[in-house]
Amino acid sequence: MDATSPERDRTAGPGDLRQLRLVGVGLPALFIVLVQLLRPVVFDRYWPRDGDTIVSVLTALAAIAFGLMMFRLIEQLVEDDRYRSTVAERDRIARELHDSLPQVLGATQLRLQAAAYHPAVREHPDLEQELGDIAQDCQDAYRDVREAILGLREGTRTDHTFLQGLQTYADKYSRQSGIDTTVEADLPGEPTLTPHREVQVIRVIQEALTNARKHSGARRARIRVSETADWATFVVEDDGQGFVVADPAGGREGFGLHSMRERTELVGGRLTVRSAPGLGTTITIMVPRGQRGSRLPMVMPV
């Protein structure tokens, strides 16, 4: 575990709230004091008849500006708190998975393989085949768990940018799955997303790549990132065997696609799937652009 832990980072919330309270109390008080000091020197001197009107207009404008500023600060605080909570929960799940399930699945696979080669079992080919199939299922489950841990850890790291994290995940995914995966970004910098939208987008991309490994038989995959004035677009495409796309309105959509669609719609976006047998699969995620918030320092374990 790194020096910066989720428990330590969660204490940043009350500090931010205290600063917000100080701003909420201090700025209006400072403005009132400043206006009262300037009134006899400036307003009453140069505009003796209109001094009260000028002070009233300035006060109204300042109240509007202050309200808008406080709304933006509160919105950012809520976004940061949501992001912090999400990262802490994902880190906890990743650590619990890492400390238990992979070891159990790995040990079970080895024991099943050893049992399949036992002389008493070798005399029963059907039993030997059954044990081998169960051992293979354990190996597949082990790979699924390792991939899930990778997704949980890489999806919300803050020691790199969004595109750097996406590239790191693609590199590790390529090594684990054997599917050559590349990232192409058609934009000058980072996509303009809030932290909450970043989390959901990366999870949808990870789910799309997981489906490609488990079901498509793909050899190559590509992630393309682009932006327009209002939307950030992420396209995940593979050269796998493809499938017949079900109508989501008819309730026949698989759980994986349904989960990806829900995550996308949760952040106001939309997801489209284009596929056909023998033609691979293309998944397009479009989410509204939004001001990128401050990412709180939280280095996830590698």
CORRA-V29890 format. One record per residue. OMEGA is omega in degrees with one decimal (none if undefined). Layout:
OMEGA / OMEGA
//
This chain:
179.9 / -175.7 / 179.9 / -175.9 / 177.8 / -179.3 / -179.8 / -177.7 / -178.3 / 178.3 / 179.0 / -178.3 / 178.9 / 178.0 / 176.7 / -179.8 / 177.1 / 178.3 / 178.8 / 177.4 / 178.7 / 178.0 / -177.9 / -179.8 / -171.9 / -176.2 / 177.2 / 179.4 / 179.0 / -179.6 / -179.6 / 179.2 / -178.9 / -180.0 / -179.5 / 177.2 / -177.9 / -173.5 / -179.5 / -175.8 / -173.9 / -171.2 / -178.5 / -177.4 / -175.1 / -179.6 / -174.3 / -178.8 / -174.7 / -177.0 / -178.7 / 179.9 / -178.9 / 179.4 / 179.5 / 179.5 / 179.2 / 179.5 / 179.3 / 178.8 / 179.4 / 178.8 / 178.3 / -179.6 / 179.7 / 178.8 / 178.5 / 179.5 / 179.3 / 177.4 / -179.9 / 179.7 / 179.0 / 178.6 / 179.0 / 179.4 / 177.9 / 179.5 / 178.8 / 179.9 / 177.3 / 179.7 / -179.7 / 179.7 / 179.4 / -179.4 / -179.4 / -179.4 / 178.9 / 177.6 / 179.4 / 179.8 / 179.9 / -179.4 / 179.4 / 176.7 / -177.4 / -175.2 / -174.1 / -166.7 / -179.2 / 179.7 / -179.8 / -179.9 / 178.7 / 179.5 / 179.4 / 178.5 / 179.7 / -179.9 / 177.9 / 178.0 / 177.9 / 179.7 / -179.6 / -179.8 / 178.3 / -177.6 / -178.9 / 179.3 / -178.7 / 178.1 / -179.4 / -175.3 / 179.9 / 178.6 / 178.2 / 179.1 / -180.0 / 178.5 / 177.9 / 178.5 / 179.1 / 177.2 / 178.0 / 176.6 / 177.6 / 178.8 / 178.0 / 178.6 / 178.0 / 178.9 / 178.0 / -179.1 / 179.3 / 178.4 / 177.8 / 177.9 / 177.6 / 179.5 / 179.9 / -176.4 / -174.9 / -172.6 / -174.4 / 176.2 / -177.9 / 177.5 / 173.8 / 179.6 / -179.2 / -178.4 / 176.0 / 178.2 / 178.5 / 178.6 / 178.4 / 178.6 / -179.9 / 178.9 / -179.6 / 177.5 / 179.2 / -178.8 / -176.6 / -173.6 / -174.4 / 177.8 / -179.6 / -173.2 / -179.4 / 177.9 / 178.0 / -178.0 / 179.6 / 178.5 / -173.0 / -177.7 / 178.8 / 173.1 / -176.3 / -178.0 / 171.1 / 179.2 / 179.9 / 178.5 / 176.6 / -178.9 / -177.4 / -179.5 / -178.1 / 178.2 / 177.5 / 178.1 / 178.9 / 178.8 / 178.2 / 179.6 / 176.3 / 177.4 / 178.8 / 179.8 / -172.5 / -168.4 / -168.1 / -172.8 / -176.2 / 173.4 / -179.6 / 175.3 / -178.7 / 176.4 / 179.9 / -177.8 / 177.6 / -179.4 / 167.4 / -178.6 / -173.9 / -171.3 / 167.4 / -173.9 / 179.3 / -177.8 / 176.5 / -178.1 / 178.6 / -179.1 / -177.4 / -174.0 / 178.4 / -179.1 / 176.8 / -176.2 / 178.8 / 177.5 / -179.3 / 179.9 / -179.4 / 176.8 / -178.1 / -178.2 / -179.9 / -176.2 / -178.2 / 178.7 / 179.6 / 178.6 / 178.3 / 179.5 / 179.3 / 179.2 / -179.0 / -179.6 / 178.9 / -179.7 / 175.2 / -178.4 / 176.5 / -176.9 / 176.9 / -178.9 / 177.1 / -178.0 / 175.0 / -179.9 / 179.1 / -175.0 / 179.2 / -176.7 / 175.4 / 178.8 / -178.0 / 178.6 / 177.0 / 179.4 / 179.2 / 174.1 / 178.3 / -178.2 / -179.5 / -179.1 / 178.0 / 177.0 / -179.2 / -175.1 / 175.5 / -177.8 / -179.0 / 177.9 / 178.8 / none
//
